[in-house]
Every structure is written in structure tokens, then in C-alpha cells.
Amino acid sequence: MADLIIRGASLVDGTGAEPRIADVAVTDGRITEIGTVNEGADREVDGAGLMLAPGFIDPHT
């Protein structure tokens, strides 16, 4: 079971591909699954209408 699942967010993966709607599962601080996540989690966040960019860091710091 994941610690966190963000469901239905618009995912920008940094490859230059168009954003896609996906779920992202996080376990022990690491992304463990991207796509349609069927398992449950300790915490779930509804990402509908939100943009998610895993690993995106403020380049100005």
C-alpha cells in the first residue's frame, strides 16, 4: 500500500510530451507508480484540475 496517491492530476513529466491525466503513488518518499493506480493509500489527494510535476524544483534557489 502506498503512503500517498494523487489521483487524476494533469501530469507534466519533463520529457516534452503533452500533459496527461494520471495517478501518482508515493511510498517511502519515492514515486512508485504512475498511471492508473488501483491500490489504496494512507492518504489520497484529488488532483482533478491541478498540475503535477514530480521532481520540479525552483530553479531560482
DSSP file (Angstrom, degrees, kcal/mol; ACC not computed):
  #  RESIDUE AA STRUCTURE BP1 BP2  ACC     N-H-->O    O-->H-N    N-H-->O    O-->H-N    TCO  KAPPA ALPHA  PHI   PSI    X-CA   Y-CA   Z-CA
    1    1 A M              0   0    0      0, 0.0    40,-0.2     0, 0.0     2,-0.1   0.000 360.0 360.0 360.0 136.6    0.0    0.0    0.0
    2    2 A A  E     -a   41   0A   0     38,-1.2    40,-1.6     1,-0.1    25,-0.2  -0.366 360.0-136.6 -76.4 157.7    1.3    3.5   -0.9
    3    3 A D  E    S+     0   0A   0     23,-1.8    40,-1.2     1,-0.3     2,-0.3   0.838  89.4  12.3 -77.9 -36.4    1.7    6.3    1.6
    4    4 A L  E     -aB  43  26A   0     22,-2.0    22,-3.1    38,-0.2     2,-0.4  -1.000  59.2-171.7-145.1 137.3    0.2    8.8   -0.8
    5    5 A I  E     -aB  44  25A   0     38,-1.8    40,-2.7    -2,-0.3     2,-0.6  -0.991   9.1-159.5-129.0 126.1   -1.8    8.7   -4.1
    6    6 A I  E     -aB  45  24A   0     18,-2.6    18,-2.3    -2,-0.4     2,-0.4  -0.927  23.3-153.0 -99.8 118.8   -2.5   11.9   -6.0
    7    7 A R  E     -a   46   0A   0     38,-3.0    40,-3.2    -2,-0.6    41,-0.4  -0.799  57.4  -5.7-105.5 132.9   -5.4   11.0   -8.3
    8    8 A G  E    S+     0   0A   0     -2,-0.4    41,-0.4     1,-0.2    42,-0.2   0.705  81.0 152.8  71.1  24.2   -6.4   12.5  -11.7
    9    9 A A  E     - B   0  22A   0     13,-1.4    13,-2.4    -3,-0.3     2,-0.9  -0.473  55.5-106.7 -81.8 157.6   -3.8   15.3  -11.8
   10   10 A S  E     -cB  51  21A   0     40,-2.9    42,-2.9    37,-0.4     2,-0.5  -0.780  44.5-147.9 -82.6 109.5   -2.5   16.7  -15.1
   11   11 A L  E     -cB  52  20A   0      9,-3.9     9,-1.7    -2,-0.9     2,-0.6  -0.704  19.6-170.6 -93.7 124.6    1.0   15.2  -15.1
   12   12 A V        -     0   0    0     40,-2.8     6,-0.1    -2,-0.5    -2,-0.0  -0.962   5.4-176.3-108.3 114.8    3.9   17.1  -16.7
   13   13 A D        -     0   0    0     -2,-0.6    -1,-0.1     4,-0.2    40,-0.1   0.447  40.2-115.5 -99.0   0.9    6.8   14.6  -16.8
   14   14 A G  S    S+     0   0    0      3,-0.2    -2,-0.0     1,-0.1    39,-0.0   0.496  88.7 106.2  84.6   2.3    9.6   16.8  -18.2
   15   15 A T  S    S-     0   0    0      2,-0.1     3,-0.1     3,-0.1    -1,-0.1   0.553  96.1-107.1 -90.0  -7.7   10.1   14.9  -21.4
   16   16 A G  S    S+     0   0    0      1,-0.3     2,-0.0     0, 0.0    -4,-0.0   0.332  77.4 134.8  94.9  -6.4    8.4   17.5  -23.6
   17   17 A A        -     0   0    0      1,-0.1    -1,-0.3     3,-0.0    -3,-0.2  -0.333  67.4 -89.2 -70.7 157.2    5.3   15.3  -24.0
   18   18 A E        -     0   0    0      1,-0.1    -1,-0.1    -3,-0.1    -5,-0.1  -0.350  54.0 -93.0 -61.5 146.3    1.9   16.8  -23.7
   19   19 A P        -     0   0    0      0, 0.0     2,-0.3     0, 0.0    -7,-0.2  -0.302  47.1-162.4 -58.2 147.5    0.5   16.7  -20.1
   20   20 A R  E     -B   11   0A   0     -9,-1.7    -9,-3.9    -3,-0.1     2,-0.5  -0.960  23.8-108.8-133.7 152.8   -1.6   13.7  -19.4
   21   21 A I  E     +B   10   0A   0     -2,-0.3     2,-0.3   -11,-0.3   -11,-0.2  -0.688  57.3 144.9 -80.8 126.8   -4.2   12.8  -16.7
   22   22 A A  E     -B    9   0A   0    -13,-2.4   -13,-1.4    -2,-0.5     2,-0.3  -0.978  47.3-115.7-155.8 163.4   -2.7   10.2  -14.3
   23   23 A D  E     - D   0  35A   0     12,-3.2    12,-2.3    -2,-0.3     2,-0.4  -0.786  25.5-156.1 -98.2 150.1   -2.5    9.0  -10.8
   24   24 A V  E     -BD   6  34A   0    -18,-2.3   -18,-2.6    -2,-0.3     2,-0.4  -0.990   2.6-158.5-131.1 124.6    0.9    9.1   -8.9
   25   25 A A  E     -BD   5  33A   0      8,-2.7     7,-2.6    -2,-0.4     8,-1.2  -0.840   5.3-164.9-102.8 139.0    1.6    6.8   -6.0
   26   26 A V  E     +BD   4  31A   0    -22,-3.1   -22,-2.0    -2,-0.4   -23,-1.8  -0.989   8.2 178.1-125.7 129.4    4.4    7.6   -3.4
   27   27 A T  E >  S- D   0  30A   0      3,-2.6     3,-1.7    -2,-0.4   -25,-0.1  -0.998  72.9 -10.1-132.0 128.5    5.8    5.1   -1.0
   28   28 A D  T 3  S-     0   0    0     -2,-0.4    -1,-0.1     1,-0.3     3,-0.1   0.853 130.1 -53.9  52.1  39.1    8.6    6.0    1.5
   29   29 A G  T 3  S+     0   0    0      1,-0.2     2,-0.4    -3,-0.0    -1,-0.3   0.534 117.7 105.5  79.0   6.6    9.2    9.3   -0.2
   30   30 A R  E <  S-D   27   0A   0     -3,-1.7    -3,-2.6     0, 0.0     2,-0.5  -0.937  77.1-112.7-122.4 143.2    9.6    7.8   -3.7
   31   31 A I  E     +D   26   0A   0     -2,-0.4    -5,-0.3    -5,-0.2     3,-0.1  -0.611  38.8 171.7 -70.0 122.7    7.4    7.7   -6.7
   32   32 A T  E     +     0   0A   0     -7,-2.6     2,-0.3    -2,-0.5    -6,-0.2   0.598  58.7  17.0-111.7 -16.4    6.4    4.1   -7.1
   33   33 A E  E     -D   25   0A   0     -8,-1.2    -8,-2.7     2,-0.1     2,-0.4  -0.961  51.8-171.6-159.4 139.8    3.7    4.1   -9.8
   34   34 A I  E     +D   24   0A   0     -2,-0.3     2,-0.4   -10,-0.2   -10,-0.2  -1.000  60.1  39.2-131.1 132.9    2.4    6.5  -12.5
   35   35 A G  E    S-D   23   0A   0    -12,-2.3   -12,-3.2    -2,-0.4     2,-0.8  -0.999 112.9  -6.7 136.3-137.3   -0.8    5.8  -14.4
   36   36 A T        -     0   0    0     -2,-0.4     2,-0.6   -14,-0.2    -2,-0.1  -0.874  68.0-159.4 -95.9 108.9   -4.0    4.3  -13.2
   37   37 A V        -     0   0    0     -2,-0.8   -13,-0.1     1,-0.1    -2,-0.1  -0.807  13.4-178.5 -94.7 118.2   -3.2    3.2   -9.6
   38   38 A N        +     0   0    0     -2,-0.6    -1,-0.1     2,-0.0     2,-0.0   0.648  54.8  85.9 -91.3 -17.6   -5.7    0.6   -8.4
   39   39 A E  S    S-     0   0    0      1,-0.1     2,-0.1     0, 0.0    -2,-0.1  -0.264  76.3-116.2 -79.5 170.0   -4.4    0.2   -4.8
   40   40 A G        -     0   0    0     -2,-0.0   -38,-1.2     4,-0.0     2,-0.3  -0.369  25.5-153.3 -94.3-179.8   -5.4    2.3   -1.8
   41   41 A A  E     -a    2   0A   0    -40,-0.2   -38,-0.2    -2,-0.1     3,-0.1  -0.966  31.7-111.5-149.7 163.0   -3.1    4.6    0.3
   42   42 A D  E    S+     0   0A   0    -40,-1.6     2,-0.4    -2,-0.3   -38,-0.2   0.864 111.0  20.4 -62.7 -35.7   -2.9    6.0    3.7
   43   43 A R  E    S-a    4   0A   0    -40,-1.2   -38,-1.8   -41,-0.2     2,-0.4  -1.000  70.6-168.8-137.0 134.8   -3.6    9.4    2.2
   44   44 A E  E     -a    5   0A   0     -2,-0.4     2,-0.4   -40,-0.2   -38,-0.2  -0.984   4.2-162.3-125.5 137.3   -5.3   10.2   -1.1
   45   45 A V  E     -a    6   0A   0    -40,-2.7   -38,-3.0    -2,-0.4     2,-0.8  -0.962  20.1-130.3-119.5 132.8   -5.5   13.6   -2.8
   46   46 A D  E     -a    7   0A   0     -2,-0.4   -38,-0.2   -40,-0.2   -40,-0.1  -0.740  25.0-179.3 -81.4 111.2   -7.9   14.6   -5.6
   47   47 A G    >   +     0   0    0    -40,-3.2     3,-2.5    -2,-0.8   -37,-0.4   0.309  28.3 139.6 -94.9   8.0   -5.7   16.2   -8.2
   48   48 A A  T 3  S+     0   0    0    -41,-0.4   -39,-0.2     1,-0.3     3,-0.1  -0.309  78.0  10.8 -57.0 128.8   -8.5   17.0  -10.7
   49   49 A G  T 3  S+     0   0    0    -41,-0.4     2,-0.3     1,-0.3    -1,-0.3   0.453 110.3 107.1  81.8   1.1   -7.9   20.4  -12.2
   50   50 A L    <   -     0   0    0     -3,-2.5   -40,-2.9   -42,-0.2     2,-0.4  -0.794  65.3-130.1-112.1 155.3   -4.4   20.6  -10.8
   51   51 A M  E     -c   10   0A   0     -2,-0.3     2,-0.4   -42,-0.2   -40,-0.2  -0.868  19.7-163.3-104.5 137.5   -1.0   20.2  -12.5
   52   52 A L  E     +c   11   0A   0    -42,-2.9   -40,-2.8    -2,-0.4    -5,-0.0  -0.981  13.0 176.9-124.8 128.1    1.6   17.8  -11.1
   53   53 A A    >   -     0   0    0     -2,-0.4     3,-2.1   -42,-0.2   -40,-0.1  -0.773  22.9-146.6-130.8  86.9    5.3   17.9  -12.0
   54   54 A P  T 3  S+     0   0    0      0, 0.0     3,-0.1     0, 0.0    -2,-0.0  -0.266  82.8  10.0 -56.4 132.8    7.2   15.3  -10.0
   55   55 A G  T 3  S+     0   0    0      1,-0.3     2,-0.4     0, 0.0   -42,-0.0   0.470  85.5 150.4  79.8   1.8   10.8   16.4   -9.1
   56   56 A F    <   -     0   0    0     -3,-2.1     2,-0.4     3,-0.0    -1,-0.3  -0.555  24.2-172.7 -71.8 124.2   10.2   20.0  -10.3
   57   57 A I        -     0   0    0     -2,-0.4    -1,-0.0    -3,-0.1     0, 0.0  -0.926  34.7 -99.0-121.8 142.8   12.4   22.2   -8.2
   58   58 A D    >   -     0   0    0     -2,-0.4     3,-1.2     1,-0.2    -2,-0.0  -0.447  31.0-157.9 -60.2 112.9   12.5   26.1   -8.1
   59   59 A P  T 3  S+     0   0    0      0, 0.0    -1,-0.2     0, 0.0    -3,-0.0   0.540  82.2  70.9 -74.5  -4.5   15.5   26.9  -10.4
   60   60 A H  T 3         0   0    0      1,-0.2    -2,-0.1     0, 0.0     0, 0.0   0.399 360.0 360.0 -93.3   3.1   16.0   30.3   -8.8
   61   61 A T    <         0   0    0     -3,-1.2    -1,-0.2     0, 0.0    -3,-0.0   0.427 360.0 360.0-109.3 360.0   17.3   29.0   -5.5
